[in-house]
Amino acid sequence: MKKFVLAVAATGLLSLAACNSEQAERNEAVGEAVADNLQAQADNLEDAAEAAPTENAEAALENASENMQMKADNAEDAADNETDVN
């Protein structure tokens, strides 16, 4: 009887671990999608900077693009860390 209870407990723990792993993978996928979206926004800002009518506008758009790129990098790092932690 003790072996049966131990086997049931072990099975339950394994299924719980698998569930957490699947959730972590879903979270990572969402995080990567967010990072991709932020990267696209950074690219759009860079394109807008190239077409800016003044140097000040170009500098402001390049700065915004760099900030967006850093946010994309942070989002990607956070998504990668999601599966590393779980």
PALUMSE-871415 format. One record per atom (N, C-alpha, C): residue number from 1; residue in one letter; atom name; x, z negated, y. Coordinates in nm, 3 decimals, decimal comma. Example, Ala and Ser with C-alpha at 12.3 -4.5 7.8 and 13.67 -1.06 7.14 Angstrom:
<atoms>
> num_residu_atome_east_up_north
> 1_A_N_1,319_-0,780_-0,569
> 1_A_CA_1,230_-0,780_-0,450
> 1_A_C_1,320_-0,780_-0,330
> 2_S_N_1,285_-0,708_-0,225
> 2_S_CA_1,367_-0,714_-0,106
> 2_S_C_1,290_-0,787_0,003
</atoms>
This chain:
<atoms>
> num_residu_atome_east_up_north
> 1_M_N_0,082_0,000_-0,119
> 1_M_CA_0,000_0,000_0,000
> 1_M_C_0,087_0,000_0,125
> 2_K_N_0,198_-0,074_0,122
> 2_K_CA_0,286_-0,078_0,238
> 2_K_C_0,346_0,060_0,265
> 3_K_N_0,380_0,132_0,159
> 3_K_CA_0,436_0,266_0,176
> 3_K_C_0,334_0,360_0,238
> 4_F_N_0,209_0,345_0,197
> 4_F_CA_0,103_0,428_0,252
> 4_F_C_0,087_0,402_0,401
> 5_V_N_0,083_0,276_0,441
> 5_V_CA_0,068_0,240_0,582
> 5_V_C_0,189_0,291_0,661
> 6_L_N_0,307_0,278_0,605
> 6_L_CA_0,427_0,326_0,671
> 6_L_C_0,423_0,478_0,687
> 7_A_N_0,377_0,548_0,584
> 7_A_CA_0,367_0,694_0,591
> 7_A_C_0,265_0,737_0,697
> 8_V_N_0,152_0,669_0,704
> 8_V_CA_0,050_0,701_0,803
> 8_V_C_0,104_0,674_0,944
> 9_A_N_0,173_0,564_0,962
> 9_A_CA_0,230_0,530_1,093
> 9_A_C_0,334_0,633_1,134
> 10_A_N_0,419_0,673_1,041
> 10_A_CA_0,522_0,773_1,072
> 10_A_C_0,459_0,907_1,108
> 11_T_N_0,355_0,945_1,037
> 11_T_CA_0,286_1,070_1,067
> 11_T_C_0,224_1,066_1,206
> 12_G_N_0,165_0,954_1,238
> 12_G_CA_0,105_0,938_1,371
> 12_G_C_0,209_0,947_1,481
> 13_L_N_0,324_0,885_1,461
> 13_L_CA_0,430_0,891_1,561
> 13_L_C_0,485_1,033_1,576
> 14_L_N_0,499_1,103_1,466
> 14_L_CA_0,547_1,242_1,473
> 14_L_C_0,449_1,332_1,546
> 15_S_N_0,321_1,313_1,520
> 15_S_CA_0,222_1,396_1,589
> 15_S_C_0,218_1,363_1,738
> 16_L_N_0,237_1,237_1,772
> 16_L_CA_0,242_1,197_1,913
> 16_L_C_0,363_1,259_1,981
> 17_A_N_0,476_1,258_1,914
> 17_A_CA_0,597_1,320_1,970
> 17_A_C_0,578_1,469_1,991
> 18_A_N_0,514_1,535_1,897
> 18_A_CA_0,488_1,678_1,910
> 18_A_C_0,394_1,705_2,026
> 19_C_N_0,297_1,622_2,044
> 19_C_CA_0,202_1,638_2,155
> 19_C_C_0,273_1,625_2,288
> 20_N_N_0,360_1,525_2,301
> 20_N_CA_0,435_1,506_2,425
> 20_N_C_0,527_1,625_2,450
> 21_S_N_0,584_1,680_2,345
> 21_S_CA_0,672_1,794_2,359
> 21_S_C_0,596_1,916_2,410
> 22_E_N_0,477_1,938_2,356
> 22_E_CA_0,395_2,051_2,401
> 22_E_C_0,355_2,033_2,547
> 23_Q_N_0,322_1,912_2,586
> 23_Q_CA_0,285_1,885_2,726
> 23_Q_C_0,406_1,909_2,816
> 24_A_N_0,522_1,867_2,773
> 24_A_CA_0,643_1,888_2,853
> 24_A_C_0,671_2,037_2,869
> 25_E_N_0,649_2,114_2,763
> 25_E_CA_0,671_2,258_2,772
> 25_E_C_0,571_2,323_2,868
> 26_R_N_0,446_2,277_2,865
> 26_R_CA_0,346_2,329_2,959
> 26_R_C_0,385_2,293_3,103
> 27_N_N_0,431_2,170_3,122
> 27_N_CA_0,473_2,127_3,256
> 27_N_C_0,592_2,210_3,304
> 28_E_N_0,683_2,240_3,212
> 28_E_CA_0,798_2,322_3,249
> 28_E_C_0,753_2,463_3,289
> 29_A_N_0,659_2,517_3,216
> 29_A_CA_0,610_2,652_3,248
> 29_A_C_0,545_2,655_3,386
> 30_V_N_0,468_2,552_3,417
> 30_V_CA_0,405_2,543_3,550
> 30_V_C_0,513_2,529_3,658
> 31_G_N_0,611_2,445_3,631
> 31_G_CA_0,720_2,427_3,728
> 31_G_C_0,797_2,555_3,752
> 32_E_N_0,820_2,632_3,647
> 32_E_CA_0,890_2,759_3,662
> 32_E_C_0,805_2,859_3,740
> 33_A_N_0,675_2,856_3,720
> 33_A_CA_0,586_2,945_3,795
> 33_A_C_0,590_2,909_3,944
> 34_V_N_0,592_2,780_3,974
> 34_V_CA_0,601_2,736_4,113
> 34_V_C_0,734_2,782_4,173
> 35_A_N_0,843_2,765_4,096
> 35_A_CA_0,975_2,808_4,144
> 35_A_C_0,978_2,959_4,170
> 36_D_N_0,917_3,037_4,081
> 36_D_CA_0,912_3,182_4,101
> 36_D_C_0,834_3,218_4,227
> 37_N_N_0,723_3,147_4,250
> 37_N_CA_0,643_3,172_4,370
> 37_N_C_0,723_3,139_4,496
> 38_L_N_0,793_3,027_4,494
> 38_L_CA_0,874_2,989_4,610
> 38_L_C_0,986_3,089_4,634
> 39_Q_N_1,045_3,139_4,526
> 39_Q_CA_1,151_3,239_4,538
> 39_Q_C_1,096_3,367_4,600
> 40_A_N_0,977_3,407_4,560
> 40_A_CA_0,915_3,527_4,618
> 40_A_C_0,890_3,507_4,768
> 41_Q_N_0,848_3,387_4,805
> 41_Q_CA_0,826_3,358_4,947
> 41_Q_C_0,958_3,364_5,024
> 42_A_N_1,065_3,312_4,963
> 42_A_CA_1,196_3,318_5,026
> 42_A_C_1,241_3,463_5,045
> 43_D_N_1,218_3,546_4,946
> 43_D_CA_1,252_3,688_4,956
> 43_D_C_1,173_3,756_5,067
> 44_N_N_1,044_3,723_5,078
> 44_N_CA_0,961_3,780_5,185
> 44_N_C_1,010_3,738_5,322
> 45_L_N_1,051_3,613_5,335
> 45_L_CA_1,104_3,566_5,463
> 45_L_C_1,235_3,637_5,498
> 46_E_N_1,317_3,661_5,397
> 46_E_CA_1,444_3,733_5,419
> 46_E_C_1,416_3,875_5,465
> 47_D_N_1,318_3,939_5,403
> 47_D_CA_1,280_4,075_5,445
> 47_D_C_1,228_4,075_5,588
> 48_A_N_1,150_3,973_5,622
> 48_A_CA_1,097_3,963_5,757
> 48_A_C_1,210_3,940_5,858
> 49_A_N_1,311_3,864_5,817
> 49_A_CA_1,425_3,839_5,905
> 49_A_C_1,499_3,969_5,938
> 50_E_N_1,510_4,055_5,838
> 50_E_CA_1,579_4,182_5,860
> 50_E_C_1,503_4,270_5,960
> 51_A_N_1,372_4,252_5,969
> 51_A_CA_1,291_4,334_6,059
> 51_A_C_1,254_4,259_6,188
> 52_A_N_1,315_4,144_6,209
> 52_A_CA_1,280_4,063_6,327
> 52_A_C_1,321_4,135_6,455
> 53_P_N_1,239_4,121_6,559
> 53_P_CA_1,267_4,192_6,684
> 53_P_C_1,380_4,129_6,768
> 54_T_N_1,404_3,999_6,749
> 54_T_CA_1,509_3,932_6,827
> 54_T_C_1,603_3,856_6,734
> 55_E_N_1,720_3,823_6,788
> 55_E_CA_1,817_3,746_6,710
> 55_E_C_1,765_3,606_6,680
> 56_N_N_1,694_3,547_6,775
> 56_N_CA_1,639_3,413_6,753
> 56_N_C_1,535_3,414_6,642
> 57_A_N_1,450_3,515_6,642
> 57_A_CA_1,349_3,526_6,537
> 57_A_C_1,415_3,550_6,402
> 58_E_N_1,519_3,633_6,402
> 58_E_CA_1,591_3,660_6,277
> 58_E_C_1,655_3,532_6,223
> 59_A_N_1,719_3,455_6,311
> 59_A_CA_1,782_3,330_6,269
> 59_A_C_1,680_3,231_6,216
> 60_A_N_1,566_3,222_6,283
> 60_A_CA_1,461_3,129_6,239
> 60_A_C_1,408_3,169_6,101
> 61_L_N_1,386_3,298_6,081
> 61_L_CA_1,335_3,346_5,952
> 61_L_C_1,438_3,329_5,841
> 62_E_N_1,566_3,352_5,872
> 62_E_CA_1,671_3,330_5,771
> 62_E_C_1,679_3,183_5,733
> 63_N_N_1,665_3,095_5,833
> 63_N_CA_1,666_2,951_5,806
> 63_N_C_1,548_2,913_5,718
> 64_A_N_1,432_2,966_5,749
> 64_A_CA_1,313_2,938_5,668
> 64_A_C_1,332_2,991_5,526
> 65_S_N_1,393_3,108_5,514
> 65_S_CA_1,419_3,166_5,382
> 65_S_C_1,513_3,077_5,300
> 66_E_N_1,619_3,028_5,365
> 66_E_CA_1,714_2,940_5,296
> 66_E_C_1,646_2,810_5,251
> 67_N_N_1,561_2,755_5,338
> 67_N_CA_1,488_2,633_5,301
> 67_N_C_1,395_2,657_5,183
> 68_M_N_1,329_2,772_5,184
> 68_M_CA_1,238_2,805_5,074
> 68_M_C_1,317_2,824_4,945
> 69_Q_N_1,436_2,885_4,956
> 69_Q_CA_1,522_2,903_4,839
> 69_Q_C_1,562_2,768_4,780
> 70_M_N_1,595_2,672_4,867
> 70_M_CA_1,631_2,538_4,819
> 70_M_C_1,513_2,472_4,749
> 71_K_N_1,394_2,491_4,804
> 71_K_CA_1,274_2,436_4,738
> 71_K_C_1,253_2,500_4,602
> 72_A_N_1,277_2,630_4,593
> 72_A_CA_1,264_2,700_4,464
> 72_A_C_1,365_2,645_4,364
> 73_D_N_1,487_2,625_4,409
> 73_D_CA_1,591_2,571_4,321
> 73_D_C_1,554_2,430_4,273
> 74_N_N_1,503_2,349_4,366
> 74_N_CA_1,462_2,213_4,329
> 74_N_C_1,346_2,214_4,230
> 75_A_N_1,251_2,304_4,251
> 75_A_CA_1,137_2,313_4,159
> 75_A_C_1,184_2,356_4,021
> 76_E_N_1,277_2,450_4,017
> 76_E_CA_1,328_2,495_3,887
> 76_E_C_1,406_2,384_3,817
> 77_D_N_1,487_2,310_3,892
> 77_D_CA_1,560_2,197_3,834
> 77_D_C_1,464_2,092_3,782
> 78_A_N_1,358_2,063_3,856
> 78_A_CA_1,260_1,964_3,812
> 78_A_C_1,190_2,011_3,685
> 79_A_N_1,161_2,139_3,677
> 79_A_CA_1,095_2,193_3,558
> 79_A_C_1,189_2,183_3,438
> 80_D_N_1,317_2,212_3,458
> 80_D_CA_1,413_2,200_3,349
> 80_D_C_1,429_2,056_3,304
> 81_N_N_1,428_1,964_3,400
> 81_N_CA_1,442_1,822_3,367
> 81_N_C_1,321_1,769_3,292
> 82_E_N_1,206_1,830_3,310
> 82_E_CA_1,082_1,785_3,241
> 82_E_C_1,101_1,788_3,091
> 83_T_N_1,159_1,895_3,039
> 83_T_CA_1,176_1,902_2,894
> 83_T_C_1,299_1,824_2,849
> 84_D_N_1,397_1,808_2,937
> 84_D_CA_1,515_1,731_2,900
> 84_D_C_1,481_1,584_2,883
> 85_V_N_1,390_1,532_2,968
> 85_V_CA_1,352_1,392_2,962
> 85_V_C_1,264_1,365_2,841
> 86_N_N_1,170_1,457_2,815
> 86_N_CA_1,078_1,436_2,704
> 86_N_C_1,139_1,494_2,582
</atoms>
